[in-house]
């Protein structure tokens, strides 16, 4: 009996390579389109056309536009989190100072592709997203970094131990997302947005300092 051609390792490997190549083409195309047309302005059909694949091939690889954006951002954010892992242990000063440094790193990293990050934020307000999508606010690494900073602040005595860490995290992340509007309304660069965030952090930190 002849072996099933579809079960041959070489055939399976070729299919896997083709799927991976299609996946990479879709992600590369989507990254450029989200960065030029935004989240709402980008369609699956346009992603497929830009990638040179069929719409069906896109849906074979990803369940939705939101899931594509999630993967684009996950791949993009890995170098940012690597930089934070390198820098954060060496940050000194008050909790406010350390938070300001952390968010300054974020602004400097994202500002060159502001529209792409704004697309990431916009996806958080798309109620049609499947559970597999991870828009802004559903990427836990930033929250973990803030939580660790607050815990050190409690130990240092400049964060009220009775304060709810998650409420503080939510306030900081909301302020960060809101400040990105300045990239649209005022063409603000990383420095201008960082300065605005510094002021917001000062107000938020005033609310959770020990009394």
C-alpha positions, 0 to 999 in steps of 0.5 A: 500500500502506498503511504498517504502523500499528505502524511509525508514529513516533507509535505507536512513541512512544506505546508507548515512553511507556506502557512508561516510565510502567509502569516508573516506576509499578513502581519507585515501588511497589517502593520503598515496599514494600521500605521497609515490608515488606523484600526477602523480604516483598515479592512481584512480585504485590504490586508489580504490585497496588500499581503498578496494573499486571498481573504480566505488565507487571512481568515485561515490564519487569524480569526479577526482583524483585532486578532491580527492587530494583537499579534502585530503589537505583541511582536512589536512590544517584545523589544520594549519589554526587554528594554524595561526589564533591563532598565527598571531594576536600576531606576531610583527615586520616588515611586512617582519618579520611577513611574515617570521614567517607565512611561517616558520609555513607552512614549519614546518607543511608540512615538515613531509609529504613533498611528499604529499605537493609536490603532492598538488603543482604538481596538480596545473599544471594538466590542466585536473583538473575539476573546483571543484579541488583546488590545490595549488594556489587555496586555498584562506586562505593562500592568505587571511593571506598574504593580511591581513599582507600586509594591516597591513604593509601599516598602519605601513608604511613599505609597499608602499600603491601603491603596488599591494597586489595580485602581492606580494601574487603571488610572495610569493606563487611562492617563497614558492612553488619553495623552496619546490624543495629543499626537493627533490634535497637536502633533505632539512628539514623545517629549511633549507627551512625556511632559504631559504624563509627568504632570498626570503622574504627579496628580495620581501619586498625590492621591495614593501617598500616605497621609 
